[in-house]
Amino acid sequence: MEASRFGFDPSLPPACKFDPTDADIVAYYLLPRAIGHPNPHAHAVIDADPCSCPPWELMRCHGHAGSDHAFFFGPTTKREGQRGNRTVPAGEGGGGTWHGQTSVETGLVLFRRGGDGREISLKHKKCQFSYLDSEKKTTGWVMHEYMITDPLLPVPGAVISRIRMDPKAKKKHHQQPAPAADSNGGFMGEAAD
């Protein structure tokens, strides 16, 4: 998506995209935010709970309805000693749940000036959104959740999420035929004004 949608200089050419790697998300956005360091590019990540409403509403409310993805700082869904709660209240089009698909614990080595490095522990989860009444039938929405789990850092539970529509689902959604107009100028089943 154009970098300007994420708050970067609007004079950048439309081909400039904001699509950081997993390591960049953690090193340049999550970690500085979690430890309270100023970040000149913090505007690229939205302060909003990804479980506050369905993903299409979340994207639309924050100006990313046409974006390929968006990033959110939100509270951790995990409670001490329990599984995370990723239930989303019903909104426009219904509520649902983010179901975990994969979870990987890994380390990321961060280097400081002078060359010395430190490895931090983190968890990367991939979740898919499904409607509450659909027996886990996915909607095509995907959330990648990055959480710092390093016990030596004073930031347990710091989370950043990337939400996007799966490319296959997006393509399928765009191939669906548009609703037909009836003889009154409205769509089938709608009352004309």
N, C-alpha and C positions, 0 to 999 in steps of 0.2 A: 504494500500500500504506500501511497505517497508519504514521504517523511513529514510533510506539513500537517497531516492529520494527527500526528503524534506530538505536535507543538514545536517542531523544528522550523527553521527559517523557511518561510513560504517562497522565497526566491530560488530555492533549490529546484532543479529540473524535476518534472513529474516522475522520471525514471529512478530517482533516488528513493530507495525503499528503506524502511526500518524493519529489519528482520534479523535480530541478534541471535547468535548461537546460544546453546544451553549454558556454556561456560561464561559467555558475556552477560547473560541475564543474571547469573549469580554474582559474578565478580564486580560488575559495573552498576547494577541496579539493586539487587536484593541485599547484598552485604553492606554497602554504604548506608542504605536506608535503615537496616537493622541496628547498626551500631551508632547511628546518629550523625554520620558525616554528611556534609552538604554535597549535593550532586547536581551539577549544572544541567543534567538531562533528565531530572526526576519527572518533568512534565510528560515524559513518554509513557509513564505508568500511572494508571488511574487509581485513586483511593476509593475502592468500593468492594463490598463483599460479593464474591462470585455466586454465593448461594442465596442472595437476597431476592432474586427474581429469575425467571427463565433466561437462558443465554441470549436469545434474540432480543429480548427487552433490554437486557443489560447493555448490549452493543448499541442498540438504538438510542437509549437514554444518554449515552456518553458520546454520541456523534460518530459511532463506528458501524452504523448499519450497513454501509457498503464496503467496509474494510475486510481484508482477508483474516485479520486477527486483531486482538487487543490484549493489553497487559493490565493486571489488576493487583494492587496490594490489598490483602484482606486478612481477616482473622484466620487462625488455624482451625481446621475442622476437627482436629484430633483433641480428645480430652485425655487427661492423665489416666493411663491404664485401660483406655477404651478405644474402640474403633471410632473413626471420624464420622460425623453426621453431615452428609452432603444433600439433605433433602431441601428442595426448593419450593417455596409456597406457590400456590396457583396464581398465575397472572394471566395476561392476554395469551390465550392458546393453551392454558393449563400449566400445572406444576409438574414436578418430576424429581428425579434423583440423579446425582452424578455417581456412577458405578465405577469403581476402580478396575482397570484392566491389567495394568502392570505397575510394579513398584520396584525401583532400583535404588539401593544405597550405594553411594560412591564417594570418592574424595576428589577434591579440586585443589591443586597446588597454586597458591597465590605468591607472586614474587614482589618484593619491595625494592626500592632503589638500593643499590649496593649488591643486589643479587641473591640475598638470602630469601628462602621461601618457606612457606608454612602450608601444610595440608589441612583443609577443613572438611568436615563430614557433612554430607547433604543427602537428601532423599528426593527422587524425581518420580512422581506418579502420573500416570496417564489415565484419565477417566472419560467415560462417555455418558452423555445425557440421555435419559429415557423418561417417558411419561410415567406417572404414578400408576395408571391403570393399564399399562401395556405389557406387563410381564417381561420387563427389561428389553423391550424392543427399542433399539437405539434411534435417535433422531438425526444423527449425523454431526451433532455438536461434540467437540472434543475439548477437554481441559488438560493442560500440562501444568502440574503443580510442583513448584520447587520449594523445598523447605530446608533450612539449615538445621542440622541435628547435632552439630559439634558440641560436646559437653563443656569444652573449655571456653566457648564464646558466651557472652552474657545475653544471647538473643534466641533462647529456645522458642521454636514455633514460628519464626519469621517466615512468611509465605508470600510468594509472587506466583500468579497464575497467568498462563497464556490461553486464551479462549479463541477457538476458530471453528469454522465449519469444515468437516472432512472434505477434501477435494472431490472424491467420488460422489458424496452426497450433494455437494454444491452443484456439480455437473448435472446430476439427476434432477435436482430441484429446478434448474434453469431449462431443462428439456420438457417439463410438464406443460401441457397446452394451457393457454390462457382461457379463463371462463368466457363462454359465449354470451353475446349481448342478445336480449330478447327484442321483440318488435317495439317495446316502449322505451328503448334506449338504456334500460337498466340491465344488470346481470341476471341470469336465470335465478329465480327464487327471491329476488329483491323487489321491493315495491318501488315504483317510479316516483320521483318527487313531483 
